[in-house]
Amino acid sequence: MKILVYGVGGIGGYIGALLKKTKFDITFICRGKRFDYLKSHGLSLQSILGDLKFKNLDIRKELNPGEKFDIIINSVKLYDFDDVLEDLIKNVSGDFIILPFQNGIYAEEKIKENLGISKTFGAVAQISSYVDDKNTLKHIGKLATFFVGPYSQRKNKRLEEFCKYCQEIGLDIRFKENIKEKIWDKFIFLSAYSGITTLTKKSIGEIFDDKNLREKFIFAMNETFNLSKYFGVKFKNNPVDFWIDKISNMPYEMTSSMYLDYKKNKKLELNWLSGSVVNFSKEKKINSPTHAEIVKNIVFK
């Protein structure tokens, strides 16, 4: 198989490093200082599950027109997604599968709009990983699980075979027939978590210690849950109840990556998280006042 990893940060770098253990033909795309470092020093991963280092990568800044790949791991930030999708559509030919490991629901909906539902696949990452100041990729903890699956078909032989092979080499990518539910389950929490922590400048523990903020957080989750129904998503159990219970076991000081980006004066994914809830709610003619408040009141430095 020919695999393209577009974006070599926390998620793309981790998946790409594990894929380098296979016989797959792996190509990496990234730019800027990250490209310069990887080109000179290779890809390094530090993880409790095992450190890895690979040099002499097939790493580029641009795609060549007419290239063919079987699987495309797309792990860029949401604010870069439209440009990357346009690049892929323009330059990659043949029957390819895009796995969009972005937060939220925007990426899958955009792929569906441009390529049709039969070419739309979903992807969810459950991992804490980041690139440090020395360009070393660090994986925190043991959790490193990824879920992928098609939106329209219940089966996809190529993707299922890819997942099976990944499992054999220790890369935990799982095929899910109900990937849409998995994506929305994460989005229900993440849209509230990223928005409320950044809006209030507080940790998850501080928010749930405050009656009014706790209520606001739950309102935000319920708004996203309500929106999911208009996309035909059906849950076996109430996902908001699940997350309320799970939050009680999260570290008190835990906060979102979006709030950390905010403190560093970096570009935010706000318009693609709470912003997506607001925009899609307007489209479906329903209300999402909490997410509208988040979008309105997070003031960029």
C-alpha positions in Angstrom: 0.0 0.0 0.0 1.0 3.6 -0.6 0.3 5.8 2.4 0.4 9.6 2.5 0.7 11.3 5.9 -0.3 15.0 5.5 0.8 16.9 8.6 3.5 15.4 10.9 2.4 16.8 14.3 1.1 14.9 17.3 -1.3 12.6 15.5 0.2 12.4 12.0 3.7 12.0 13.5 2.6 9.2 15.8 0.7 7.2 13.2 3.5 7.9 10.6 6.2 6.6 13.0 4.4 3.4 13.6 3.6 2.9 9.9 7.4 3.2 9.2 7.6 -0.2 10.9 5.7 -1.7 8.1 6.5 -2.5 4.5 4.1 0.2 3.3 5.4 3.0 1.0 5.1 6.1 3.3 5.2 9.7 2.1 5.1 12.7 4.5 4.0 16.2 3.7 4.8 19.1 6.0 6.2 22.6 5.7 8.1 25.3 7.6 10.5 24.6 10.4 9.0 21.1 11.0 9.9 20.1 7.4 13.5 21.4 7.8 14.0 19.5 11.0 12.5 16.2 9.8 14.5 16.4 6.5 17.8 16.8 8.5 17.2 14.8 11.6 14.4 12.3 10.9 11.3 11.5 12.9 11.7 10.8 16.6 8.9 9.4 18.9 9.2 9.1 22.7 6.5 6.9 24.1 6.0 4.6 27.1 4.9 2.1 24.5 8.3 2.2 22.8 10.6 4.9 21.4 11.1 5.1 17.6 13.5 7.0 15.3 13.5 7.0 11.5 15.8 8.9 9.2 15.9 9.3 5.4 12.1 9.9 5.2 10.3 10.4 1.9 9.3 13.9 3.1 8.1 16.8 0.9 6.6 20.2 1.0 4.4 19.7 -2.0 2.5 16.9 -3.9 3.2 16.2 -7.5 0.2 16.2 -9.9 -1.2 12.8 -10.7 0.3 10.9 -7.6 -1.6 7.9 -6.4 -2.1 6.8 -2.8 -4.3 4.1 -1.2 -4.7 5.7 2.2 -4.3 9.4 3.1 -3.8 10.3 6.8 -4.9 13.9 7.1 -3.9 15.3 10.4 -3.5 19.1 9.8 -5.3 21.7 12.0 -8.9 22.5 11.1 -8.0 25.9 9.9 -5.7 24.4 7.3 -8.1 21.7 6.3 -9.8 23.4 3.3 -6.5 24.1 1.6 -5.2 20.6 2.2 -8.4 19.0 0.8 -8.2 21.2 -2.3 -4.5 20.1 -2.7 -5.5 16.5 -2.5 -8.4 16.7 -4.9 -6.2 18.6 -7.4 -3.1 16.5 -7.3 -4.0 12.9 -6.2 -5.6 10.6 -8.7 -7.1 7.2 -8.6 -9.2 5.6 -5.9 -8.0 6.9 -2.6 -9.3 7.0 1.0 -8.9 10.1 3.1 -8.9 9.6 6.8 -9.5 13.0 8.4 -8.1 13.0 12.0 -9.4 16.5 12.7 -11.5 17.4 15.8 -15.2 18.0 15.3 -17.4 17.2 12.3 -16.3 19.8 9.8 -13.8 17.7 7.9 -16.1 14.8 7.2 -18.9 17.1 6.1 -16.5 19.0 3.8 -15.3 15.8 2.2 -18.9 14.7 1.7 -19.7 18.0 0.0 -16.7 17.8 -2.3 -16.4 14.1 -3.1 -19.7 12.6 -2.2 -20.8 10.4 0.6 -19.4 7.2 -1.0 -15.9 8.7 -0.7 -16.4 10.0 2.8 -14.7 8.3 5.7 -14.5 9.3 9.3 -11.6 9.1 11.7 -11.3 9.7 15.5 -8.0 9.9 17.5 -7.8 9.1 21.2 -4.3 10.1 22.1 -2.3 12.7 23.9 0.7 13.6 21.9 2.6 16.7 20.8 5.8 18.0 19.3 8.0 19.7 21.8 10.3 22.7 21.4 13.1 20.4 20.2 10.9 18.9 17.5 10.7 15.6 19.4 7.2 13.9 19.2 6.1 13.0 22.7 3.3 10.5 23.5 1.8 11.0 27.0 0.3 8.0 28.8 -0.6 4.7 27.2 -3.8 5.6 25.4 -3.2 5.6 21.6 -6.4 4.3 19.9 -7.7 5.4 16.5 -11.1 4.6 15.0 -11.9 4.8 11.2 -14.8 3.8 9.0 -17.0 4.8 6.0 -20.0 7.0 6.2 -22.1 5.2 3.6 -21.0 1.6 3.4 -20.9 -0.9 6.3 -17.8 -2.6 4.8 -14.7 -1.5 3.0 -12.2 -4.2 2.2 -9.2 -2.0 1.7 -9.7 -0.1 4.9 -10.4 -3.2 6.9 -7.3 -4.8 5.7 -5.3 -1.7 6.5 -6.7 -1.7 10.1 -5.9 -5.4 10.5 -2.3 -5.0 9.4 -1.9 -2.0 11.7 -3.1 -4.0 14.6 -0.5 -6.7 13.8 2.4 -4.2 14.1 1.1 -2.5 17.3 -0.7 0.5 15.8 -4.2 0.4 17.3 -6.4 1.6 14.4 -9.8 0.0 14.6 -12.5 -0.3 11.9 -15.9 1.0 13.0 -19.1 0.5 11.1 -20.7 3.2 13.2 -17.9 5.8 12.9 -20.4 8.7 12.7 -21.6 8.0 16.2 -18.0 7.8 17.4 -17.2 11.2 15.8 -20.2 12.9 17.3 -19.7 11.3 20.8 -16.2 12.9 20.9 -17.5 16.2 19.5 -20.3 16.5 22.1 -17.6 16.7 24.8 -14.9 18.5 22.8 -17.0 21.4 21.6 -18.0 22.2 25.1 -14.6 21.4 26.7 -12.5 23.5 24.2 -15.0 26.4 24.3 -15.8 26.6 28.0 -12.2 26.2 29.2 -11.0 28.9 26.8 -14.0 31.2 27.6 -13.6 31.0 31.3 -9.8 30.5 31.4 -10.4 27.6 33.9 -9.6 23.9 34.2 -12.3 21.2 34.0 -12.2 20.8 37.8 -12.7 24.5 38.4 -15.6 24.6 36.0 -17.4 21.7 37.6 -16.8 23.1 41.0 -18.8 26.1 40.0 -22.6 25.5 39.8 -23.2 28.0 37.1 -20.2 27.0 34.9 -21.0 23.4 35.3 -24.5 24.1 34.1 -23.1 26.1 31.1 -20.8 23.2 30.2 -23.7 20.7 30.2 -25.9 23.1 28.2 -23.1 23.3 25.6 -22.9 19.5 25.4 -26.7 19.2 25.1 -26.7 21.7 22.2 -24.2 19.6 20.3 -26.1 16.4 21.2 -29.3 18.0 19.9 -27.6 18.9 16.7 -26.4 15.3 16.1 -30.0 14.2 15.8 -30.4 16.3 12.7 -27.5 14.5 11.1 -29.1 11.1 11.7 -26.9 10.0 14.5 -28.4 7.6 17.0 -26.9 6.8 20.3 -27.6 3.7 22.4 -27.3 5.7 25.6 -27.3 9.4 26.4 -23.8 10.6 25.6 -24.1 13.7 27.8 -24.8 11.5 30.9 -21.8 9.4 29.9 -19.5 12.5 29.7 -20.7 14.0 33.0 -19.8 10.7 34.7 -16.4 10.5 32.9 -15.5 14.2 33.7 -15.8 13.4 37.4 -12.7 11.1 37.0 -10.6 13.6 35.0 -7.7 15.4 36.5 -8.8 18.6 38.2 -6.2 20.8 36.4 -6.9 19.3 33.0 -7.6 21.9 30.3 -8.1 22.0 26.6 -5.4 22.3 23.9 -7.4 25.2 22.5 -7.0 27.2 25.8 -3.3 26.4 25.8 -3.1 27.7 22.2 -5.0 30.8 23.3 -2.5 31.5 26.1 0.3 31.2 23.6 -1.5 33.6 21.2 -1.7 30.9 18.6 -4.3 30.4 16.0 -7.5 28.7 17.3 -9.9 26.1 16.0 -12.8 28.0 17.5 -14.6 28.6 14.3 -14.5 24.9 13.4 -15.6 23.7 16.9 -18.2 25.9 18.6 -18.4 27.8 15.3 -19.5 24.6 13.5 -22.2 24.0 16.1 -23.5 27.5 15.6 -23.4 27.4 11.8 -24.9 24.0 11.4 -27.6 24.9 14.0 -28.6 27.9 12.0 -28.7 25.7 8.9 -31.0 23.3 10.7 -33.1 26.1 12.2 -32.3 25.2 15.8 -30.8 27.2 18.7 -27.3 26.9 20.2 -27.1 29.9 22.5 -24.2 28.6 24.6 -22.0 28.0 21.7 -23.0 31.3 20.2 -21.8 32.9 23.4 -18.5 31.1 23.2 -17.9 32.2 19.7 -18.8 35.8 20.5 -16.9 36.2 23.7 -13.6 34.5 23.2 -11.5 37.5 22.4 -8.3 37.0 20.5 -5.2 38.7 22.0 
